[in-house]
């Protein structure tokens, strides 16, 4: 089983919409949503392109998650220094 991490632009109201949309994709076992980070983790055997396509079909902007996204989320939350240290320790 593999995990796919995505950045999905959403507000709290979209959480239910994201879960419902992704639960219909063949091969998806579990969907975890972190609204404050705009992060979605999909576990299962679904293809990443099919997951992205399903989200875009319901009008949500989505892209693969990267360490840069985590840095930007932390900066917006005000904990920039801690996130910057974690980001640069990856390289």
C-alpha positions in Angstrom: 0.0 0.0 0.0 1.3 3.5 -0.8 0.6 7.0 0.5 0.1 10.0 -1.7 0.5 13.4 -0.1 -1.2 16.4 -1.7 -1.6 20.1 -1.2 -5.3 21.0 -1.7 -6.4 24.6 -1.5 -9.5 24.4 0.8 -11.3 25.8 3.7 -13.0 23.9 6.5 -16.1 23.6 4.4 -14.3 21.6 1.8 -13.1 18.8 4.1 -16.3 16.7 3.7 -16.2 17.4 -0.1 -12.6 16.1 -0.3 -13.3 13.0 1.7 -16.4 12.2 -0.4 -14.7 12.8 -3.7 -11.7 10.7 -2.9 -13.6 7.8 -1.3 -15.1 7.2 -4.7 -11.7 6.7 -6.4 -11.0 3.1 -7.0 -8.1 1.8 -4.9 -8.3 4.5 -2.1 -8.3 2.9 1.3 -8.0 5.9 3.7 -8.1 9.7 3.4 -6.6 12.0 6.1 -7.2 15.7 5.9 -5.3 18.5 7.7 -7.3 21.6 6.9 -4.9 24.0 8.6 -2.0 22.8 6.4 -4.2 22.2 3.4 -2.7 18.7 3.3 -4.4 15.5 2.2 -2.8 12.1 2.6 -4.4 9.3 0.6 -3.5 5.7 1.4 -4.2 2.9 -1.0 -3.4 1.6 -4.4 -4.8 4.5 -6.5 -2.8 6.3 -9.1 -1.7 9.8 -8.2 -3.0 11.2 -11.5 -6.5 9.7 -10.9 -6.6 11.3 -7.4 -5.6 14.7 -8.8 -8.1 14.4 -11.6 -10.9 13.6 -9.2 -10.2 16.6 -7.0 -10.0 18.9 -10.0 -13.3 17.6 -11.3 -15.1 18.8 -8.2 -13.4 22.2 -8.5 -10.5 21.9 -6.0 -7.0 23.0 -6.8 -4.5 20.2 -6.0 -0.8 19.5 -6.5 1.7 17.0 -5.1 3.0 17.9 -1.6 6.6 19.0 -1.2 8.7 20.2 1.7 8.3 23.7 0.3 4.6 23.5 1.0 5.3 22.7 4.6 7.6 25.7 4.9 5.0 28.0 3.4 2.3 26.7 5.7 4.5 27.2 8.8 5.4 30.7 7.7 1.8 31.6 7.4 1.1 30.2 10.8 4.0 32.2 12.3 6.4 29.4 13.1 8.8 30.2 10.3 12.1 29.6 12.0 11.2 26.1 13.2 10.0 25.2 9.7 13.1 26.7 8.0 15.4 24.6 10.2 13.4 21.5 9.3 13.4 22.3 5.6 17.1 22.9 5.3 17.9 19.8 7.4 16.4 17.7 4.6 19.2 18.7 2.2 
